Amino acid sequence: MKTILRNVSMFAIAISMLTGCEATKNANNQQKGTVIGAAGGAILGAVIGNNVGKKGDGGELGAVIGGVVGGAAGNVIGKKMDKQAQRIEEEIPGAEVERVGEGINVTFDENSGVYFATDKYNINSASQQTLNKLIGVFKEYPDTNLLVVGHTDSVGSEDYNMTLSKNRAQAVTNYLVSQGIASGRFTTQWYGEEQPKYTNETAEGRSKNRRVTLAIVPNQEMVNEAKQEAGEN
């Protein structure tokens, strides 16, 4: 009986996921929170959170989608996140900004102005200028939390690269904190060379893999306010 129930539950979750994914293909960003929530709620969010970001995204997309609130409150949050994503794109045109669920995924590499040379993790002057623009946006939207994730290319040993990616993520976090962003907003993770987004067979691919990614998610205060605004409290 337990096996049957488990199979039925997994089937129901699978149907919810298929429905949610199909429904969000053509949805605009602010609508996705509502659609995903209606399709499967917290269970769907948790399932997607565990299965997205396995290849090249270091779990960042999973962190964003896995925190889905859903319903009308999710739609309220989506509108706010749309505005914040737009501000980031305006300030840092070279950054890869992606709206996912009720969050934002931002990838920095050599094209965006926040990058790391081979075997380095210091925040150089060019990177500081770019991060300074981002700081203004974070101060403008204080009701979000930030996941900072470090990555490397495949040059060097796996253990060394794991430490290097940790140092890169912490360097970005420490710089943002030093410029007035509350440390309590940050979570820092690192994956070494385990999550290449591009091929490590070329110099260009390796340069893009030497990156730090940010996932921006609503904090509990934003969630509570959205639920109140949507009449869910």
N, C-alpha and C positions, 0 to 999 in steps of 0.2 A: 504493500500500500504506500509506503514512504517513497518507493521508487516511482510509482505511478504519479503521486502528487508532485514529486520533484520534476518529472518530465512534463507534466501539465503546466507547472509554474514556468519552466524554462520556455515552453512553447508560447505561453501567454506573453512573456517578456520579449521573446523574439518577434512576435506579431507587433507588439508595441514599438519595438525599435524600428521595424520596417515601416510602420505607419508614420512614425516620427521623422525618419530620415527622408521618406518620400515627400512628406508635407513640407519639409524645410528646404527642399532643393531650390525652390523659386521664391521663398519668403524673404522679405527684406530683413535687415538685422534686428530691428526693434520687435518684429513679429516672432522671431525664433523662440524667445522665452516662453511665450504663450503656447506655441505649437508643441514644443518639446514637453512642456509640463502637461498639456492635455493628453499627449500620447502615452506617457508612462510615469509621470511624476518623479518622485525621488528614486524609485527603483531604476527607471530608465536612465536617469542622470548618473547613478552609481555604476551601472553596467557600461555606459559609454565612457565614463571616467576611467574605468579599468581597461578599456580596449582601444582608446584613442591615444595617439602620441607615442606608439611603440617604435615607429621607424622615423627617426630624424627630428622628432619634436620633443624628445626628452620628457614626455609626460606633461608638458605645459598645456597642450590642448585638453588633455584629460583633466587637468586641474580646473580649467575653465568650465568645461561641460559638466564635469562631475559635481559642480556646485550649483547646478540649475535649481532655481526656486520654482519656476513654472507659474502657470495661471496668469491672472491679471497683474499680480505683483511682479512677475517676471517681465511682463510687457513694460511696466513702469521703469524697471531697472534697465531694460534694453534701450529705452529712449535716452536715459542718462549716459549709458555706455556709448551709444552712437555719437553723442556730442563730444565725449572725451576722446574717442578714437579719431574724430575729425580734427580735434585740436592737436593731437599728436602728429597727424599727417601734415598739418599746416606748419608746425614747428620743425619737424624733421622729415622733409620730403623723401629722403633716401631710405627711411626705415620701412620694413615690411610690417604693416599693421593689418591685423585680421580680427574681425569681430566673430566670436564663437559663443553661441549660447547667450549667457548674460555677462560675458567677460570680454577681454581684449588680449590678443597675443601679439607681442611686438618682438621682432627679430632684428638684432643689430649685428652688422658685419662691416666689411670695409666700405661698402657702398653707402652706409648710413652715417659714417663718421665716428662710430664707436667700435673699435677693432683692436686686435692684439697681434703683434708681430710673433713670429715663431719663437716659442720658448719664453714668451713674455706675458706678464699679467698686470703691468703697471697701467694706470689711466694716464695716457699722454695728453698733451695740451689740446690737440684736436678733439679727442674724445671728451675732454672736460667741457669744451664749448658746446658740444652736442647734448651732453647730459644736463648742462645748465638750462637748456631750453626745455628739457623734459621735466626738470624740477618745478618750473613754473606751472606746468599742467598738473603735476601731482599736488601742489599746494592749492590749486584751483579746485581740485576734486579730492578733498581729504577723507571722504567716506569710502575709500577703496583700499584693499590690501594688495601687496605686491609679492609675487614669486619670482625670484631671480635665479636663473639656471645657467651654469657654465658648461661649455663644450670645448673640445680640442680637435685637431686633425689627428692623423694616425702616426705622425712622426714621433719616434721615441717609444718607450715601454708603456704598457697599459697602466701600471702602477704610477709611473711618473706623470702620465697624462691625467690620471684621476686627480692627483694632487694639484696639477696645473689648472684644471678646470675649476676646482674648488677655490683656488686663489683668485681666479678671474671673476667668479661669481661674487666672492667676498669683497674684492676690490671695488666692483660696481656698487654693491650694497653699502660699503663703508663710505664711499664718496657721496652717495646720495644722502646718507645719514648725516655726514659732516656738513652738508649744505642745508640742513634743517628739516629733512623728512623724518618723521618719527620712526625710531627703530622698531617699535611694536607693529608696524605695518608690514614688515618684511619677513619672508621665509626664503632661505637660500638653499639651493640644491646644486649638484654637479654630477656629470655623467662621463667625464673623460672623453675617450674616443668611441664610446659605445653607441652614440646616437648621431652618426653622420647624416647630415641633410643633403650633402652633395658627395660626389665621388672623391675619394682621396687619391686617385690615380693621376690627377692633374694639379698643377700649382694653383689654378683658379679655384678648383673645388676645395683644396686644403685651406685656402685663405677664407672661404666662406664658412668652413666648418669651425674656424677659430672664432667663436661667436658667444655672445650672451643673449639669452632670450628672457623677456619679461612676460609674465601672465598677470593681468590686472583683474581683480575680482571684487565684487561688492563686499563690504564688511557687514557685520550684523546690524549696525545702525542703519545702513542703507536698506537692508532687507526689511527691517521692522518698519521703517518709514514707508517703503513701497507697499507693504501689506496694509498699513493704515490708510494710505492714499487709495488703495484699491478696494477698501472696505472688507478686508479679509481678517481683520482683528476684532 
